[in-house]
Amino acid sequence: MKFVSSCCALFFLLGGDLFAQNWMPDLGDGRYKNPIIFADYSDPDVVRVDDDFYMVASSFNAMPGVPILHSRDLVNWQIIGHVYDRLPFEKYDKPAHGQGSWAPSIRFHNGLFYVYFCTPQEGLFMANAKDPAGPWELHHVVNVELWEDPCPFWDDDGNAYLVRSKLRADILYLHRMSPDGKKLLDNGTIIFHDEKTQPTIEGPKFLKRDGYYYILAPAGGVPQGWQTALRSKNIYGPYEAKIVLHQGSSDINGPHQGGLVELKSGEWWFVHFQDRGAHGRIVHLQPVSWQDGWPMMGVDIDHDGIGEPVREWQKPNVGRSFQVSAPQTTDEFNTDDPGLQWQWHANPQEEWFSLSENPGHLRLYAVQNLTQNGNLWFVPNLLLQKFPAPSFTVTTKITFNPDQINDKGGMVVMGREWAYIALEKTAHGLQLGLSNGAYDQGYDKTKKTAAIDVQMNTCYLRVHVNDGGDCEFSYSFEGSSFQPIGEPFTAKQGVWIGAKIGLFCITPNISESSGSADFDWFRFN
């Protein structure tokens, strides 16, 4: 199943309008503001190929997995594809929360793009492609548990290596690798382990400069950690360590885990994430200078030899300016597939949706969910996308065509806790309701908190998300005057991911339903 952007034409024709609720980092005066992407692109890595930059990020249980983003200036980004449509394991046919692809790395070698990632229980994977937009060829390199965060490295003498960490962190390992990147040649050697000064070290990224081997690795944990640089004249070490970026006096917590990239102009830049709770791990860009053979990231404000994140800075010197853009959000559902911004909560199935049954609409079918009351934690056919800004408003137009009692379809804010506004068929007719749910050791904690009887099966559903994650739901039958429903809900992150927003249609019945919900569009406006 190939996802393509369904809003490209409107994106360029109505750019200003469609950007209205997006976070735009390009200030238009040669400067930018952080974050460069106010959305959950966790564990980013970046590579430059000629004049183009490509970014990858973790996907965990979301499918398609490992997004590929493209930029010409490191500030303005667009999604161009994914590394895989689905993972070839039955367990991912249901939501495998917290599993799936962790901390990928991307490199370019001998005319091919390479992406490496691990899953916690299935091991090491490599994908390669001539075109970063795809198609990608996925290889299962090693079937093993508890590996994470791999990064390849091809040395000047032709030897290939792979550095990685392990779950629960603290140790970095180095493996010899076949030149084609498809096979590891040994069991790995411990090259760094110092829990006293660099606890929870993980996410290593390899590079070589001026005769030194460098490994960039976050340490100290996600919310409060820092970025460490290791260096050695010998690839097997010993490695000396230096903290090169920390929060310091800034308000950017845990600045680490990312990719270092050199420009044609000779500038160096570091892309990393910051944990923002329900908004996920958002992406920042730091200038880098080399001092005494170490990368200084951000600005050393208090002169302690460690960089701090910048809030605004001069844009990277790439020789010219490029069109202001941000990762896609709005979808008019006018093409053959959902836009690239969408991900399912598990391996997708063709029978979940159609964009041809009612052209210009996304039809979601009422897929069976045998948990009571619509407990969405176990529902695979949630079509979701990331929160795209500190605050935003999303509106969709739905036409509900139920078959059986308890069929329901609507819009959801999803995480460890969730809330959804949906139309539902009851024994007494149609009902529009707001429901809240939470995952609690597998027990059903979903309940309807507000409901009204309705006569029409077409209506407009809306949610406004405030900075901080408070969500206010409302509805309209004519599309202009919206009425609030229920109490505000505070969004919560999922397992290693931020909260998401999207669409669904389910039935809790044992017998299959022929019901469906048609969505005309999904707009951030």
Secondary structure, 3 states (H helix, E strand, C coil): CCCCCCCHHHHHHCHHHHCCCCCCCECCCCEEECCCECCCCCCCEEEEECCEEEEECCCECCECEEEEEEECCCCCCEEEEEEECCCCCHHHHCCCCCCCEEEEEEEEECCEEEEEEEECCCEEEEEEECCCCCCCEEEEEECCCCEEEEEEEECCCCCEEEEEEECCCCCEEEEEECCCCCCECCCCEEEECCCCCCCCCCCCEEEEECCEEEEEEEECCCCCCEEEEEEECCCCCCCEEEEEECCCCCCCCCCEEEEEEECCCCCEEEEEEEECHHHCEEEEEEEEEEECCEEEECECCCCCCCEECCCEEECCCCCCCCCCCCCCCCECCCCCCCCCCCEECCCCCHHHEECCCCCCCEEEECEECCCHHHCHHHCCCCEEEECCCCCEEEEEEEEEECCCCCCEEEEEEECCEEEEEEEEEECCEEEEEEEEEEEECCEECCEEEEEEECCCCEEEEEEEECCCCEEEEEEECCCCCCEECCCCEECCCCCCCCCEEEEEEEECCCCCCCCEEEEEEEEEC
